[in-house]
Protein backbone atom coordinates (compact mmCIF):
# COMPACT_ATOMS: atom_id res chain seq x y z
CA UNK A 1 0.00 0.00 0.00
CA UNK A 2 1.37 3.43 -0.90
CA UNK A 3 1.12 6.53 1.22
CA UNK A 4 1.46 10.01 -0.27
CA UNK A 5 1.65 13.41 1.35
CA UNK A 6 3.01 16.81 0.40
CA UNK A 7 5.68 18.41 2.56
CA UNK A 8 6.59 22.08 2.24
CA UNK A 9 9.88 23.21 3.81
CA UNK A 10 8.97 26.00 6.22
CA UNK A 11 11.99 26.77 8.36
CA UNK A 12 14.36 29.64 7.54
CA UNK A 13 17.99 28.97 6.70
CA UNK A 14 19.81 28.23 9.96
CA UNK A 15 23.46 28.65 10.79
CA UNK A 16 24.94 25.26 11.63
CA UNK A 17 26.59 24.76 14.99
CA UNK A 18 30.36 24.55 14.90
CA UNK A 19 31.11 21.07 16.22
CA UNK A 20 34.42 19.83 17.58
CA UNK A 21 35.99 17.37 15.16
CA UNK A 22 36.54 13.76 16.13
CA UNK A 23 38.95 11.65 14.13
CA UNK A 24 37.35 11.87 10.67
CA UNK A 25 38.36 9.34 8.01
CA UNK A 26 39.26 10.76 4.62
CA UNK A 27 35.82 10.03 3.20
CA UNK A 28 35.27 13.70 4.06
CA UNK A 29 37.71 14.79 1.39
CA UNK A 30 35.18 15.80 -1.25
CA UNK A 31 33.68 18.54 0.92
CA UNK A 32 37.03 20.24 1.50
CA UNK A 33 37.51 22.00 -1.85
CA UNK A 34 35.63 23.10 -4.93
CA UNK A 35 37.28 23.16 -8.36
CA UNK A 36 35.98 24.27 -11.75
CA UNK A 37 36.59 21.67 -14.46
CA UNK A 38 36.82 22.31 -18.19
CA UNK A 39 35.98 19.64 -20.75
CA UNK A 40 34.08 18.88 -23.95
CA UNK A 41 30.32 18.99 -24.46
CA UNK A 42 28.15 16.88 -26.76
CA UNK A 43 27.24 18.74 -29.95
CA UNK A 44 23.56 17.91 -29.62
CA UNK A 45 21.73 19.96 -27.08
CA UNK A 46 18.00 20.60 -27.28
CA UNK A 47 16.52 22.05 -24.12
CA UNK A 48 13.06 22.98 -22.91
CA UNK A 49 11.58 23.77 -19.51
CA UNK A 50 9.95 20.37 -19.11
CA UNK A 51 11.56 17.05 -20.10
CA UNK A 52 14.56 17.30 -22.38
CA UNK A 53 15.28 14.49 -24.81
CA UNK A 54 17.82 14.16 -27.59
CA UNK A 55 19.87 11.46 -29.27
CA UNK A 56 23.65 11.41 -29.38
CA UNK A 57 25.37 10.26 -32.53
CA UNK A 58 27.55 7.17 -32.20
CA UNK A 59 30.70 9.34 -32.16
CA UNK A 60 29.26 11.69 -29.54
CA UNK A 61 28.19 8.79 -27.35
CA UNK A 62 31.65 7.25 -27.57
CA UNK A 63 33.20 10.61 -26.65
CA UNK A 64 30.87 11.03 -23.66
CA UNK A 65 31.72 7.55 -22.38
CA UNK A 66 35.43 8.29 -22.81
CA UNK A 67 35.16 11.56 -20.88
CA UNK A 68 32.69 10.66 -18.14
CA UNK A 69 32.35 6.87 -18.01
CA UNK A 70 29.65 4.49 -19.22
CA UNK A 71 26.23 5.15 -17.67
CA UNK A 72 25.17 1.52 -18.20
CA UNK A 73 27.42 0.51 -15.29
CA UNK A 74 25.01 2.18 -12.84
CA UNK A 75 21.79 2.21 -14.89
CA UNK A 76 18.82 0.33 -13.44
CA UNK A 77 17.01 -1.20 -16.41
CA UNK A 78 13.32 -0.32 -16.13
CA UNK A 79 10.79 -0.19 -18.95
CA UNK A 80 9.10 3.01 -17.76
CA UNK A 81 12.12 5.25 -16.99
CA UNK A 82 15.26 6.31 -18.85
CA UNK A 83 17.53 7.69 -16.13
CA UNK A 84 17.21 5.47 -13.05
CA UNK A 85 20.64 4.75 -11.55
CA UNK A 86 22.08 3.02 -8.47
CA UNK A 87 24.82 4.99 -6.68
CA UNK A 88 26.15 1.73 -5.23
CA UNK A 89 29.81 1.05 -5.98
CA UNK A 90 31.09 4.63 -6.18
CA UNK A 91 34.34 4.83 -4.19
CA UNK A 92 35.54 7.56 -1.85
CA UNK A 93 38.51 9.73 -2.78
CA UNK A 94 40.88 7.60 -0.67
CA UNK A 95 39.63 4.33 -2.20
CA UNK A 96 38.88 2.77 1.20
CA UNK A 97 35.09 2.98 1.11
CA UNK A 98 32.28 2.56 -1.40
CA UNK A 99 28.55 3.30 -1.50
CA UNK A 100 26.31 0.37 -0.54
CA UNK A 101 24.44 -1.12 -3.48
CA UNK A 102 20.64 -0.95 -3.71
CA UNK A 103 20.27 1.82 -1.13
CA UNK A 104 20.39 5.12 -3.07
CA UNK A 105 18.59 5.36 -6.41
CA UNK A 106 18.39 8.53 -8.52
CA UNK A 107 15.76 8.66 -11.26
CA UNK A 108 13.57 10.55 -13.66
CA UNK A 109 9.81 10.61 -13.00
CA UNK A 110 7.85 7.43 -12.23
CA UNK A 111 4.70 8.30 -14.16
CA UNK A 112 5.15 5.50 -16.72
CA UNK A 113 6.29 2.64 -14.48
CA UNK A 114 5.24 -0.81 -15.61
CA UNK A 115 4.01 -3.43 -13.15
CA UNK A 116 7.30 -5.26 -13.72
CA UNK A 117 9.20 -2.04 -12.83
CA UNK A 118 7.31 -1.72 -9.57
CA UNK A 119 8.17 -5.30 -8.72
CA UNK A 120 11.87 -4.69 -9.37
CA UNK A 121 11.93 -1.57 -7.17
CA UNK A 122 9.95 -3.21 -4.35
CA UNK A 123 11.39 -6.74 -4.36
CA UNK A 124 14.95 -6.38 -5.65
CA UNK A 125 15.87 -2.89 -4.40
CA UNK A 126 13.53 -2.80 -1.36
CA UNK A 127 12.57 0.83 -2.00
CA UNK A 128 10.56 2.07 0.98
CA UNK A 129 10.86 5.82 0.40
CA UNK A 130 10.22 7.80 -2.81
CA UNK A 131 11.10 11.51 -2.72
CA UNK A 132 9.70 13.63 -5.55
CA UNK A 133 11.44 16.98 -6.21
CA UNK A 134 8.92 18.21 -8.81
CA UNK A 135 6.54 21.16 -8.48
CA UNK A 136 2.88 20.63 -7.53
CA UNK A 137 1.83 21.34 -11.13
CA UNK A 138 4.28 18.81 -12.56
CA UNK A 139 3.08 16.19 -10.09
CA UNK A 140 -0.58 16.83 -10.90
CA UNK A 141 0.01 16.51 -14.65
CA UNK A 142 2.14 13.34 -14.38
CA UNK A 143 1.71 11.70 -10.96
CA UNK A 144 4.04 8.88 -9.91
CA UNK A 145 2.98 5.30 -10.27
CA UNK A 146 3.06 4.02 -6.69
CA UNK A 147 5.82 1.64 -5.63
CA UNK A 148 4.30 -1.05 -3.37
CA UNK A 149 4.86 -0.44 0.36
CA UNK A 150 6.82 2.78 -0.30
CA UNK A 151 6.01 6.18 1.16
CA UNK A 152 5.96 9.03 -1.36
CA UNK A 153 6.99 12.50 -0.14
CA UNK A 154 6.92 15.61 -2.34
CA UNK A 155 9.63 18.25 -1.80
CA UNK A 156 9.51 20.90 -4.51
CA UNK A 157 13.09 22.11 -4.95
CA UNK A 158 12.09 24.91 -7.36
CA UNK A 159 9.10 26.14 -5.36
CA UNK A 160 5.67 26.53 -6.93
CA UNK A 161 6.85 26.72 -10.54
CA UNK A 162 9.77 25.25 -12.48
CA UNK A 163 10.10 28.33 -14.68
CA UNK A 164 13.39 28.63 -16.52
CA UNK A 165 14.93 31.22 -18.77
CA UNK A 166 12.71 32.71 -21.48
CA UNK A 167 12.92 35.26 -24.29
CA UNK A 168 11.55 38.05 -22.09
CA UNK A 169 14.22 37.52 -19.43
CA UNK A 170 17.27 36.08 -21.22
CA UNK A 171 20.30 35.09 -19.18
CA UNK A 172 23.58 36.92 -19.65
CA UNK A 173 25.24 33.78 -21.06
CA UNK A 174 23.55 31.64 -23.76
CA UNK A 175 25.08 28.52 -22.14
CA UNK A 176 22.51 28.99 -19.37
CA UNK A 177 19.36 29.19 -21.45
CA UNK A 178 16.44 26.92 -20.63
CA UNK A 179 17.16 24.51 -17.77
CA UNK A 180 20.63 26.03 -17.40
CA UNK A 181 19.14 29.07 -15.70
CA UNK A 182 18.36 26.87 -12.67
CA UNK A 183 22.10 26.84 -11.93
CA UNK A 184 22.35 30.62 -11.56
CA UNK A 185 21.85 30.75 -7.77
CA UNK A 186 18.45 29.03 -7.79
CA UNK A 187 19.60 25.45 -7.07
CA UNK A 188 22.35 26.74 -4.77
CA UNK A 189 20.70 29.50 -2.74
CA UNK A 190 16.99 29.53 -3.60
CA UNK A 191 14.85 29.25 -0.47
CA UNK A 192 12.90 26.16 -1.68
CA UNK A 193 16.16 24.46 -2.71
CA UNK A 194 17.97 25.13 0.56
CA UNK A 195 15.11 24.01 2.78
CA UNK A 196 14.14 21.15 0.46
CA UNK A 197 17.63 19.66 0.18
CA UNK A 198 18.09 20.05 3.94
CA UNK A 199 14.95 18.04 4.58
CA UNK A 200 15.95 15.47 1.95
CA UNK A 201 19.33 14.83 3.62
CA UNK A 202 17.68 14.45 7.00
CA UNK A 203 15.18 11.97 5.55
CA UNK A 204 18.07 9.81 4.32
CA UNK A 205 19.18 9.49 7.95
CA UNK A 206 15.80 8.01 8.91
CA UNK A 207 15.48 5.27 6.27
CA UNK A 208 17.31 1.96 6.90
CA UNK A 209 16.09 0.66 3.52
CA UNK A 210 16.43 2.04 -0.02
CA UNK A 211 15.46 5.58 -1.04
CA UNK A 212 14.58 6.57 -4.61
CA UNK A 213 14.64 10.31 -5.32
CA UNK A 214 13.67 11.92 -8.60
CA UNK A 215 12.41 14.97 -10.52
CA UNK A 216 11.11 15.12 -14.11
CA UNK A 217 14.19 14.18 -16.17
CA UNK A 218 16.40 13.06 -13.30
CA UNK A 219 19.18 15.46 -14.24
CA UNK A 220 18.95 18.92 -12.59
CA UNK A 221 17.18 18.78 -9.21
CA UNK A 222 18.08 15.10 -8.89
CA UNK A 223 21.58 15.76 -10.20
CA UNK A 224 22.28 18.35 -7.51
CA UNK A 225 20.81 16.09 -4.80
CA UNK A 226 23.34 13.48 -5.96
CA UNK A 227 26.15 16.05 -5.87
CA UNK A 228 25.30 16.73 -2.21
CA UNK A 229 25.15 13.04 -1.28
CA UNK A 230 28.41 12.17 -3.05
CA UNK A 231 30.17 15.21 -1.56
CA UNK A 232 29.20 14.17 1.96
CA UNK A 233 30.07 10.50 1.38
CA UNK A 234 33.52 11.49 0.14
CA UNK A 235 33.68 11.02 -3.63
CA UNK A 236 36.19 13.27 -5.42
CA UNK A 237 34.86 16.11 -7.54
CA UNK A 238 35.67 14.51 -10.89
CA UNK A 239 33.68 11.40 -9.96
CA UNK A 240 30.77 13.65 -8.96
CA UNK A 241 30.96 15.56 -12.25
CA UNK A 242 31.16 12.33 -14.24
CA UNK A 243 27.94 11.06 -12.65
CA UNK A 244 26.23 14.40 -13.33
CA UNK A 245 27.29 14.42 -17.00
CA UNK A 246 26.16 10.82 -17.64
CA UNK A 247 22.56 12.06 -17.98
CA UNK A 248 23.55 13.02 -21.54
CA UNK A 249 23.87 9.31 -22.33
CA UNK A 250 20.25 8.71 -21.31
CA UNK A 251 18.77 11.18 -23.82
CA UNK A 252 18.75 14.16 -21.45
CA UNK A 253 20.68 17.42 -21.69
CA UNK A 254 23.17 18.64 -19.12
CA UNK A 255 26.18 20.90 -19.67
CA UNK A 256 29.55 21.02 -18.00
CA UNK A 257 29.14 24.79 -17.70
CA UNK A 258 26.10 24.22 -15.46
CA UNK A 259 27.80 22.08 -12.83
CA UNK A 260 30.92 24.28 -12.99
CA UNK A 261 28.76 27.32 -12.25
CA UNK A 262 27.18 25.50 -9.32
CA UNK A 263 30.61 24.77 -7.79
CA UNK A 264 31.88 28.27 -8.61
CA UNK A 265 29.04 30.02 -6.79
CA UNK A 266 29.43 27.80 -3.72
CA UNK A 267 33.17 28.40 -3.64
CA UNK A 268 32.67 32.14 -4.05
CA UNK A 269 30.15 32.38 -1.21
CA UNK A 270 31.26 29.61 1.18
CA UNK A 271 34.76 28.55 0.18
CA UNK A 272 34.14 24.80 0.33
CA UNK A 273 31.30 22.32 -0.13
CA UNK A 274 31.75 21.32 3.51
CA UNK A 275 30.99 24.84 4.74
CA UNK A 276 28.06 25.17 2.35
CA UNK A 277 26.53 21.89 3.53
CA UNK A 278 27.25 22.53 7.20
CA UNK A 279 26.32 26.20 7.37
CA UNK A 280 23.68 26.94 4.74
CA UNK A 281 22.03 23.51 4.56
CA UNK A 282 22.44 23.18 8.35
CA UNK A 283 23.55 19.55 8.02
CA UNK A 284 26.06 19.13 10.81
CA UNK A 285 29.33 17.18 10.87
CA UNK A 286 27.75 14.62 13.19
CA UNK A 287 24.89 14.08 10.72
CA UNK A 288 27.37 13.77 7.85
CA UNK A 289 29.28 11.11 9.77
CA UNK A 290 26.04 9.25 10.46
CA UNK A 291 25.16 9.36 6.75
CA UNK A 292 28.54 7.82 5.93
CA UNK A 293 28.03 5.07 8.51
CA UNK A 294 24.66 4.24 6.91
CA UNK A 295 25.68 4.22 3.24
CA UNK A 296 29.40 3.31 3.10
CA UNK A 297 31.16 -0.05 3.39
CA UNK A 298 34.82 -0.99 2.99
CA UNK A 299 36.36 -1.87 -0.38
CA UNK A 300 38.59 -4.66 1.01
CA UNK A 301 36.00 -7.34 0.28
CA UNK A 302 34.78 -7.54 3.87
CA UNK A 303 32.05 -4.89 3.45
CA UNK A 304 32.88 -3.46 6.87
CA UNK A 305 30.48 -0.70 7.85
CA UNK A 306 31.92 2.81 8.04
CA UNK A 307 32.36 3.68 11.74
CA UNK A 308 29.43 5.47 13.30
CA UNK A 309 30.09 8.83 14.99
CA UNK A 310 30.87 8.59 18.68
CA UNK A 311 28.83 10.79 20.95
CA UNK A 312 31.15 12.42 23.53
CA UNK A 313 30.42 11.08 27.02
CA UNK A 314 29.71 13.71 29.68
CA UNK A 315 32.56 14.21 32.12
CA UNK A 316 31.80 12.62 35.54
CA UNK A 317 31.31 15.05 38.39
CA UNK A 318 32.28 14.16 41.93
CA UNK A 319 29.58 14.72 44.57
CA UNK A 320 30.11 17.80 46.70
CA UNK A 321 29.59 16.77 50.30
CA UNK A 322 30.60 20.12 51.75
CA UNK A 323 27.35 21.87 51.00
CA UNK A 324 24.42 21.65 53.35
CA UNK A 325 21.12 20.64 51.78
CA UNK A 326 19.07 23.67 50.96
CA UNK A 327 15.55 24.13 52.14
CA UNK A 328 13.08 23.80 49.29
CA UNK A 329 11.67 27.12 48.20
CA UNK A 330 8.13 27.65 47.10
CA UNK A 331 7.85 30.08 44.18
CA UNK A 332 5.67 33.10 44.75
CA UNK A 333 2.42 33.08 42.79
CA UNK A 334 2.55 34.96 39.53
CA UNK A 335 -0.16 37.59 39.10
CA UNK A 336 -2.54 36.71 36.30
CA UNK A 337 -1.86 39.92 34.41
CA UNK A 338 1.92 39.24 34.46
CA UNK A 339 1.82 35.57 33.50
CA UNK A 340 1.98 36.25 29.77
CA UNK A 341 4.04 39.32 28.88
CA UNK A 342 2.77 41.02 25.78
CA UNK A 343 5.19 41.90 22.96
CA UNK A 344 3.92 44.41 20.49
CA UNK A 345 4.63 43.47 16.89
CA UNK A 346 6.02 46.10 14.58
CA UNK A 347 3.24 47.94 12.80
CA UNK A 348 4.04 48.30 9.11
CA UNK A 349 1.97 50.71 7.06
CA UNK A 350 2.54 51.17 3.32
CA UNK A 351 2.33 54.88 2.56
CA UNK A 352 2.93 54.77 -1.21
CA UNK A 353 3.94 52.35 -3.97
CA UNK A 354 5.26 53.13 -7.44
CA UNK A 355 6.16 50.83 -10.34
CA UNK A 356 9.65 51.12 -11.82
CA UNK A 357 11.05 50.02 -15.17
CA UNK A 358 14.83 49.76 -14.94
CA UNK A 359 17.34 47.49 -16.64
CA UNK A 360 19.42 44.83 -14.87
CA UNK A 361 22.08 47.17 -13.47
CA UNK A 362 21.88 46.73 -9.70
CA UNK A 363 23.74 44.58 -7.18
CA UNK A 364 22.57 43.71 -3.68
CA UNK A 365 24.70 44.08 -0.58
CA UNK A 366 25.59 40.74 0.97
CA UNK A 367 24.06 39.27 4.12
CA UNK A 368 21.20 41.79 4.29
CA UNK A 369 17.69 40.82 5.27
CA UNK A 370 15.17 40.61 2.44
CA UNK A 371 11.48 39.82 2.35
CA UNK A 372 8.90 38.13 0.19
CA UNK A 373 6.09 40.61 0.81
CA UNK A 374 5.67 44.38 0.79
CA UNK A 375 4.71 44.50 4.49
CA UNK A 376 7.93 42.71 5.47
CA UNK A 377 6.17 39.88 7.30
CA UNK A 378 7.69 36.95 5.35
CA UNK A 379 11.46 36.95 5.62
CA UNK A 380 13.59 35.23 2.96
CA UNK A 381 16.60 35.13 5.27
CA UNK A 382 19.65 37.06 4.07
CA UNK A 383 21.08 37.94 0.67
CA UNK A 384 24.07 35.83 -0.53
CA UNK A 385 27.52 37.18 0.20
CA UNK A 386 29.67 38.34 -2.75
CA UNK A 387 27.02 37.61 -5.37
CA UNK A 388 27.45 39.00 -8.90
CA UNK A 389 23.81 38.57 -9.90
CA UNK A 390 22.30 41.60 -11.62
CA UNK A 391 18.86 42.84 -10.58
CA UNK A 392 16.35 45.37 -11.84
CA UNK A 393 14.00 47.55 -9.79
CA UNK A 394 10.32 46.61 -10.06
CA UNK A 395 8.67 48.79 -7.41
CA UNK A 396 9.56 51.36 -4.78
CA UNK A 397 7.51 51.86 -1.65
CA UNK A 398 7.55 54.16 1.34
CA UNK A 399 6.51 52.47 4.54
CA UNK A 400 6.06 53.55 8.13
CA UNK A 401 7.33 51.21 10.87
CA UNK A 402 6.51 52.37 14.40
CA UNK A 403 6.31 56.02 13.31
CA UNK A 404 9.57 55.81 11.29
CA UNK A 405 9.39 56.27 7.50
CA UNK A 406 11.60 54.01 5.33
CA UNK A 407 12.04 53.28 1.61
CA UNK A 408 12.11 49.71 0.22
CA UNK A 409 12.68 48.37 -3.30
CA UNK A 410 11.21 45.30 -4.89
CA UNK A 411 13.92 43.74 -7.08
CA UNK A 412 13.86 41.03 -9.73
CA UNK A 413 16.66 38.96 -11.29
CA UNK A 414 16.90 37.41 -14.76
CA UNK A 415 15.39 34.14 -13.55
CA UNK A 416 12.33 35.81 -12.06
CA UNK A 417 13.06 35.87 -8.32
CA UNK A 418 11.35 38.75 -6.50
CA UNK A 419 12.28 40.23 -3.13
CA UNK A 420 11.90 43.39 -1.03
CA UNK A 421 14.82 45.02 0.75
CA UNK A 422 15.85 48.38 2.11
CA UNK A 423 16.95 51.06 -0.37
CA UNK A 424 20.36 51.31 1.30
CA UNK A 425 21.09 47.68 0.44
CA UNK A 426 20.61 48.15 -3.33
CA UNK A 427 23.62 49.42 -5.28
CA UNK A 428 23.67 50.71 -8.85
CA UNK A 429 26.45 49.21 -10.96
CA UNK A 430 28.85 51.91 -12.11
Beta strands, then each sheet from edge to edge (+ up, - down):
strand 1: 3-6
strand 2: 85-86
strand 3: 97-99
strand 4: 104-107
strand 5: 127-132
strand 6: 151-154
strand 7: 210-214
strand 8: 296-298
strand 9: 348-355
strand 10: 362-364
strand 11: 369-371
strand 12: 379-382
strand 13: 391-401
strand 14: 404-413
strand 15: 418-422
strand 16: 426-428
sheet 1: 1+ 6+ 5+ 7+ 4+ 2-
sheet 2: 3+ 8-
sheet 3: 9+ 13- 14+ 15-
sheet 4: 10+ 16-
sheet 5: 11+ 12-
end
